Amino acid sequence: MRIRGVILSSVAGLGLIGLSLALTAARRGERVMRVDFDKVVRATSPAYDARLAPAAAASIKEFRIPIKDATLEIAKGVTYQGWTFGGTVPGPVIHIRVGDLVRVTVVNNSPMPHSIDFHAARIPPNIAYRMIMPKDSVQFEFIARDAGAFMVHCGTPPITMHLMQGMPGATSRVGVLLPAQPDWSAEQAKNASQVVFNGRAFQYKENTLKVDVGDRVRLFVVNAGPNFESDFHIVGAIFDRVYPDGNPDHALEDVQTYHVPAGGGAVFETVFSKEASGEGLYPFVTHSFADAEKGAVGIIQVGSPKNAHMEH
């Protein structure tokens, strides 16, 4: 049985790594993986590439994350001027192992102050998450001690505005984004015009996530909020395991829908076995259907179904 890793995310922040990774020898014989997200950019066309590559074996992982402005598309024909990590929404997802030494350099190439907040790190925030002025940078390191799916985001006030503009790290929903600028008042009223997976409304309906019959599919779902909650569900399937935190003993079994709060994350697993779900098209949604109708819906295509079309 193969395991397919999938990341779901929304308006902003951190995307996927694993394209060209440099391994070099470090002192004491440890290997170091270095990734510059100015050079390693995740594909976003025709849809954001949601596949998660296996974590590299190197026990020391170094990441350079640029902050930059970019023109982003939230839905067909709807663009806005965004603030991003790495130039994409979501930006790079950092895949590490428990016990890794993680070294981060954040470079602010934008014209305004920003910052970064790693939910996965146990570290003094007054040092690591300080304000980064234009043309400045910050460096910090931490030991990855906790398993799970974690958010990364900008923490510069007003935080809601920075998240809406494109600066959270991986999955779930987004605030209101209009052709020129996000609608601040609508976001405060929790009246979003678009609610999306991985930065663009409905992108996985037209560009389905493809797996094979019998695959175990593992979905890393992080809710970027900033003010919305998410209730994750796959139509026609049951999650045989949901990991709400980093302790595998806390895994839930046979779950239909599971709640992911704003700023939280969870890992979902299901198997599309031949004798059960099998070949077909399986929509995944946030089960608050008002949000699904605004863009938070996609399709997992299992195998090569004869009728590869959904009427709804």
C-alpha positions as CSV (number, residue, x, y, z in Angstrom):
1,M,0.0,0.0,0.0
2,R,1.4,3.4,-1.0
3,I,1.0,6.5,1.1
4,R,0.2,9.7,-0.7
5,G,0.9,12.9,1.3
6,V,-1.3,16.0,0.5
7,I,-1.2,19.5,1.9
8,L,-4.2,21.7,1.9
9,S,-3.9,25.4,2.7
10,S,-5.2,28.9,2.0
11,V,-4.4,32.5,1.6
12,A,-0.8,32.7,2.3
13,G,2.2,31.5,3.8
14,L,4.3,28.4,3.4
15,G,4.4,25.9,0.6
16,L,6.3,22.8,-0.3
17,I,10.0,21.9,-0.4
18,G,11.9,19.1,-2.0
19,L,12.7,20.2,-5.5
20,S,16.5,20.8,-5.5
21,L,17.9,20.1,-2.0
22,A,21.6,20.5,-1.4
23,L,23.2,18.0,1.0
24,T,26.6,18.9,2.4
25,A,28.8,17.5,5.1
26,A,28.8,19.3,8.5
27,R,31.0,19.1,11.5
28,R,30.7,15.8,13.4
29,G,29.7,14.1,10.2
30,E,26.1,15.4,10.3
31,R,24.4,16.2,7.0
32,V,22.9,19.6,6.3
33,M,20.1,20.3,3.9
34,R,20.0,23.9,2.7
35,V,17.0,25.4,0.8
36,D,16.6,28.9,-0.5
37,F,12.9,29.6,-1.2
38,D,13.9,32.5,-3.4
39,K,15.2,29.8,-5.8
40,V,13.0,26.8,-4.9
41,V,9.5,27.9,-5.8
42,R,6.5,25.6,-5.7
43,A,4.4,25.2,-8.9
44,T,1.1,27.0,-8.6
45,S,-0.2,26.6,-12.2
46,P,-2.6,25.2,-13.3
47,A,-3.2,24.5,-9.6
48,Y,-1.1,24.7,-6.4
49,D,0.9,21.4,-6.2
50,A,-0.4,19.9,-3.0
51,R,1.8,16.8,-2.9
52,L,4.1,16.5,0.1
53,A,7.6,15.1,-0.6
54,P,9.1,12.9,2.1
55,A,11.3,14.7,4.6
56,A,15.0,14.6,3.8
57,A,17.3,12.4,5.9
58,A,19.6,15.3,6.9
59,S,19.3,16.0,10.7
60,I,20.2,19.7,10.2
61,K,17.8,21.7,7.9
62,E,18.5,25.3,7.0
63,F,15.9,27.4,5.2
64,R,16.1,30.9,3.7
65,I,12.6,32.5,3.4
66,P,12.2,35.8,1.5
67,I,9.3,38.1,2.2
68,K,8.1,39.7,-1.0
69,D,5.1,41.4,-2.6
70,A,3.4,39.6,-5.5
71,T,0.3,39.8,-7.6
72,L,-1.9,36.8,-6.6
73,E,-5.1,35.2,-8.0
74,I,-7.7,34.2,-5.5
75,A,-10.3,33.1,-8.0
76,K,-10.7,33.2,-11.8
77,G,-10.1,36.8,-12.9
78,V,-9.8,38.1,-9.3
79,T,-6.4,39.3,-8.3
80,Y,-4.9,41.4,-5.5
81,Q,-1.5,42.7,-4.5
82,G,-0.4,40.3,-1.8
83,W,2.3,40.1,0.8
84,T,3.9,36.7,0.8
85,F,6.6,34.3,2.0
86,G,8.4,33.2,-1.1
87,G,6.1,34.8,-3.7
88,T,3.3,32.2,-3.6
89,V,0.1,31.5,-1.7
90,P,0.6,29.2,0.1
91,G,4.3,29.7,0.2
92,P,6.8,26.9,1.0
93,V,5.8,24.1,3.4
94,I,8.7,23.0,5.5
95,H,8.8,19.3,6.0
96,I,11.0,18.2,8.9
97,R,11.4,15.3,11.4
98,V,11.1,15.3,15.2
99,G,14.6,15.8,16.5
100,D,15.9,17.9,13.6
101,L,17.8,21.0,14.2
102,V,16.0,23.7,12.1
103,R,17.8,26.9,11.2
104,V,15.7,29.7,9.7
105,T,16.8,33.0,8.0
106,V,13.9,35.4,7.0
107,V,14.8,38.2,4.7
108,N,12.4,41.1,4.2
109,N,12.5,42.2,0.6
110,S,9.3,44.2,0.8
111,P,8.8,47.9,1.5
112,M,7.2,47.5,4.9
113,P,7.8,45.8,8.2
114,H,6.9,42.1,8.7
115,S,7.7,39.2,11.0
116,I,7.3,35.4,11.2
117,D,5.8,33.1,13.8
118,F,6.5,29.3,13.7
119,H,3.8,27.5,15.7
120,A,6.0,24.4,15.6
121,A,8.9,26.1,17.5
122,R,9.5,26.3,21.2
123,I,11.5,29.5,21.2
124,P,11.4,33.0,22.8
125,P,9.2,35.0,20.4
126,N,10.7,38.4,21.4
127,I,13.9,37.2,19.8
128,A,12.9,35.0,16.9
129,Y,9.7,36.7,15.9
130,R,10.8,40.4,16.2
131,M,9.8,42.9,13.6
132,I,11.9,42.8,10.5
133,M,12.3,46.1,8.8
134,P,12.7,46.4,5.0
135,K,16.1,45.1,3.8
136,D,16.7,43.6,7.2
137,S,16.7,39.9,8.2
138,V,16.3,37.7,11.3
139,Q,17.9,34.3,12.1
140,F,17.0,31.7,14.7
141,E,17.1,28.0,15.3
142,F,15.2,25.4,17.2
143,I,14.9,21.7,17.8
144,A,11.8,20.2,16.3
145,R,10.2,18.5,19.3
146,D,6.6,18.0,18.4
147,A,4.9,16.1,15.5
148,G,1.9,17.5,13.7
149,A,0.7,20.0,11.1
150,F,1.6,23.5,12.1
151,M,0.8,27.0,10.9
152,V,3.5,29.6,10.1
153,H,2.4,33.2,9.7
154,C,3.3,36.9,9.9
155,G,2.7,38.3,13.4
156,T,3.0,42.0,12.6
157,P,-0.1,44.1,13.7
158,P,-2.7,44.3,12.4
159,I,-2.2,40.5,12.2
160,T,-5.6,39.9,10.5
161,M,-4.5,42.2,7.6
162,H,-1.2,40.5,7.1
163,L,-2.9,37.1,7.1
164,M,-5.5,38.3,4.6
165,Q,-2.8,39.7,2.4
166,G,-1.1,36.4,2.0
167,M,1.1,35.6,5.0
168,P,0.0,32.5,6.8
169,G,1.5,29.1,6.4
170,A,-0.4,26.1,5.2
171,T,-4.3,25.1,4.9
172,S,-7.8,26.1,5.0
173,R,-9.5,29.3,4.6
174,V,-9.0,32.8,3.8
175,G,-10.5,36.2,4.3
176,V,-12.1,38.5,1.8
177,L,-10.0,39.3,-1.2
178,L,-11.2,41.7,-3.9
179,P,-9.5,42.6,-7.2
180,A,-7.4,45.4,-5.7
181,Q,-7.2,44.9,-2.0
182,P,-8.7,42.7,0.7
183,D,-11.9,43.9,2.2
184,W,-11.0,44.7,5.8
185,S,-14.5,45.6,7.0
186,A,-16.0,42.4,5.5
187,E,-13.3,40.3,7.1
188,Q,-14.0,41.8,10.5
189,A,-17.7,41.0,10.0
190,K,-16.7,37.4,9.0
191,N,-18.4,37.8,5.6
192,A,-15.8,36.4,3.3
193,S,-16.3,36.6,-0.5
194,Q,-13.9,33.7,-1.1
195,V,-13.0,30.7,1.1
196,V,-10.3,28.6,-0.4
197,F,-8.0,25.6,-0.2
198,N,-4.3,26.5,-1.0
199,G,-4.9,30.0,-2.1
200,R,-7.4,29.8,-5.0
201,A,-11.1,29.1,-5.1
202,F,-12.3,25.8,-6.7
203,Q,-8.9,25.0,-8.1
204,Y,-9.0,21.3,-7.2
205,K,-12.4,20.8,-8.9
206,E,-10.8,21.6,-12.3
207,N,-7.5,20.0,-11.4
208,T,-8.3,17.0,-9.3
209,L,-5.9,15.4,-6.7
210,K,-5.2,12.0,-8.3
211,V,-4.5,8.8,-6.4
212,D,-4.7,5.1,-7.1
213,V,-7.2,2.5,-5.8
214,G,-5.8,1.1,-2.5
215,D,-3.7,4.2,-1.7
216,R,-3.6,5.5,1.9
217,V,-4.1,9.2,1.5
218,R,-2.7,11.4,4.2
219,L,-3.9,15.0,4.3
220,F,-2.1,17.7,6.3
221,V,-4.8,20.4,7.0
222,V,-3.8,23.7,8.5
223,N,-6.5,26.4,9.0
224,A,-5.0,29.8,8.2
225,G,-8.1,31.6,9.3
226,P,-7.7,34.3,10.1
227,N,-11.1,34.5,11.7
228,F,-12.8,31.3,10.3
229,E,-13.0,27.8,11.6
230,S,-13.0,24.7,9.3
231,D,-14.8,21.3,9.4
232,F,-13.0,19.0,7.1
233,H,-14.9,16.2,5.3
234,I,-14.5,13.9,2.3
235,V,-17.8,13.0,0.6
236,G,-18.1,9.2,0.2
237,A,-15.2,8.3,2.5
238,I,-14.5,7.9,6.2
239,F,-11.3,9.0,7.9
240,D,-10.0,5.8,9.5
241,R,-7.5,7.9,11.5
242,V,-7.4,11.6,12.5
243,Y,-4.4,12.9,14.4
244,P,-5.4,16.0,16.3
245,D,-2.0,16.5,17.8
246,G,1.5,15.1,17.8
247,N,0.8,12.0,20.1
248,P,-0.2,9.0,17.9
249,D,-1.9,7.5,21.0
250,H,-4.5,10.3,20.6
251,A,-5.5,9.2,17.1
252,L,-9.3,9.2,16.5
253,E,-10.8,6.4,14.4
254,D,-13.7,6.2,11.9
255,V,-14.3,9.9,11.8
256,Q,-16.7,11.5,9.3
257,T,-15.9,15.2,9.8
258,Y,-13.3,16.9,12.1
259,H,-13.0,20.5,13.3
260,V,-9.8,22.5,12.7
261,P,-9.7,25.8,14.5
262,A,-8.2,29.0,13.1
263,G,-4.4,28.7,13.6
264,G,-4.7,24.9,14.2
265,G,-3.8,21.8,12.2
266,A,-4.6,18.1,12.0
267,V,-3.6,15.1,9.9
268,F,-6.2,13.0,8.2
269,E,-5.9,9.5,6.7
270,T,-8.2,7.4,4.6
271,V,-7.8,4.4,2.3
272,F,-9.6,4.2,-1.0
273,S,-9.7,0.4,-1.1
274,K,-11.2,-1.6,-3.9
275,E,-13.8,-3.3,-1.8
276,A,-15.0,-0.1,-0.1
277,S,-14.7,3.4,-1.6
278,G,-12.8,2.3,-4.7
279,E,-12.6,4.1,-8.0
280,G,-14.4,7.3,-8.4
281,L,-14.6,11.0,-7.6
282,Y,-14.6,12.2,-4.0
283,P,-15.3,15.8,-3.2
284,F,-13.5,17.2,-0.1
285,V,-15.0,20.3,1.6
286,T,-15.2,22.4,4.6
287,H,-18.7,21.1,5.8
288,S,-19.9,24.6,6.5
289,F,-21.5,24.6,3.1
290,A,-21.8,28.4,2.8
291,D,-18.0,28.3,2.8
292,A,-17.8,25.4,0.4
293,E,-20.0,27.4,-2.1
294,K,-17.5,30.2,-1.9
295,G,-14.6,28.0,-3.0
296,A,-13.6,25.6,-0.2
297,V,-14.2,22.4,-2.2
298,G,-12.0,20.2,-4.4
299,I,-12.1,16.6,-5.8
300,I,-9.9,13.6,-5.2
301,Q,-9.9,11.3,-8.3
302,V,-9.3,7.7,-7.4
303,G,-8.1,5.6,-10.3
304,S,-9.6,6.2,-13.8
305,P,-13.4,6.3,-13.4
306,K,-15.4,5.9,-16.6
307,N,-17.6,8.9,-15.7
308,A,-15.0,11.4,-14.5
309,H,-17.5,14.2,-14.0
310,M,-19.4,15.5,-10.9
311,E,-22.7,17.3,-11.5
312,H,-22.4,19.1,-8.2
